[in-house]
Amino acid sequence: MKKEIKEQILGNISAQFKQYPNFYLVDIAGLNAEDTGKLRRICFESGIKLVVVKNTLFNKVIESVDNEEIKQLVSTLKGNTAVMYTEVANEPAKLIKKLQKGGAEKPALKGAYVQECAFVGADKLDELCAIKSKEELIGDVIALLQSPARNVISALESAGGKLAGIVKTLSEKEEK
């Protein structure tokens, strides 16, 4: 491979590191062209960018980054490697788990860099699935904030006639 091409590939990988905050390293070896095409289509529909990389070039980019967490992933760069870049932290993990439940052995998780933490090994898949996305966390916070207001409103509604009677009695006392 020519030096110019290597430098271009290294630049592309570095740019994707900056563009996507999360990535998963997976093994897709053994998938035929049809299955690979299906996987790429599913990834695209889920907002995941799937790229096959050369381990030595990916390793050079990892070594050049000043991030000790990412450097933990060097040990996973063996055999065929594909990278799933994503904005949503848990989307690739959910996709991999769904495909494995459907009977597919591949893609197989090798490691991931999610929310500034490295996860090494296929045994981390359930842990990665449990990570909540930014939107899910915002939804949880909103639900927690709405909970006390809902309790007050339901208490007022359940009091029904009692509350109306109390208000009427109080207004009558003020008039006297």
Secondary structure in CASP SS format (residue, H / E / C, confidence):
PFRMAT SS
TARGET T0000
AUTHOR 0000-0000-0000
METHOD secondary structure of the structure
MODEL  1
M C 1.00
K C 1.00
K H 1.00
E H 1.00
I H 1.00
K H 1.00
E H 1.00
Q H 1.00
I H 1.00
L H 1.00
G H 1.00
N H 1.00
I H 1.00
S H 1.00
A H 1.00
Q H 1.00
F H 1.00
K H 1.00
Q H 1.00
Y C 1.00
P C 1.00
N E 1.00
F E 1.00
Y E 1.00
L E 1.00
V E 1.00
D E 1.00
I C 1.00
A C 1.00
G C 1.00
L C 1.00
N C 1.00
A H 1.00
E H 1.00
D H 1.00
T H 1.00
G H 1.00
K H 1.00
L H 1.00
R H 1.00
R H 1.00
I H 1.00
C H 1.00
F H 1.00
E H 1.00
S C 1.00
G C 1.00
I E 1.00
K E 1.00
L E 1.00
V E 1.00
V E 1.00
V E 1.00
K C 1.00
N H 1.00
T H 1.00
L H 1.00
F H 1.00
N H 1.00
K H 1.00
V H 1.00
I H 1.00
E H 1.00
S H 1.00
V C 1.00
D C 1.00
N C 1.00
E H 1.00
E H 1.00
I H 1.00
K H 1.00
Q H 1.00
L H 1.00
V H 1.00
S H 1.00
T H 1.00
L C 1.00
K C 1.00
G C 1.00
N C 1.00
T E 1.00
A E 1.00
V E 1.00
M E 1.00
Y E 1.00
T E 1.00
E C 1.00
V C 1.00
A C 1.00
N C 1.00
E H 1.00
P H 1.00
A H 1.00
K H 1.00
L H 1.00
I H 1.00
K H 1.00
K H 1.00
L H 1.00
Q H 1.00
K H 1.00
G C 1.00
G C 1.00
A C 1.00
E C 1.00
K C 1.00
P C 1.00
A E 1.00
L E 1.00
K E 1.00
G E 1.00
A E 1.00
Y E 1.00
V E 1.00
Q C 1.00
E C 1.00
C E 1.00
A E 1.00
F E 1.00
V E 1.00
G C 1.00
A H 1.00
D H 1.00
K H 1.00
L H 1.00
D H 1.00
E H 1.00
L H 1.00
C H 1.00
A H 1.00
I C 1.00
K C 1.00
S C 1.00
K H 1.00
E H 1.00
E H 1.00
L H 1.00
I H 1.00
G H 1.00
D H 1.00
V H 1.00
I H 1.00
A H 1.00
L H 1.00
L H 1.00
Q H 1.00
S H 1.00
P H 1.00
A H 1.00
R H 1.00
N H 1.00
V H 1.00
I H 1.00
S H 1.00
A H 1.00
L H 1.00
E H 1.00
S H 1.00
A H 1.00
G C 1.00
G H 1.00
K H 1.00
L H 1.00
A H 1.00
G H 1.00
I H 1.00
V H 1.00
K H 1.00
T H 1.00
L H 1.00
S H 1.00
E H 1.00
K H 1.00
E H 1.00
E H 1.00
K C 1.00
END
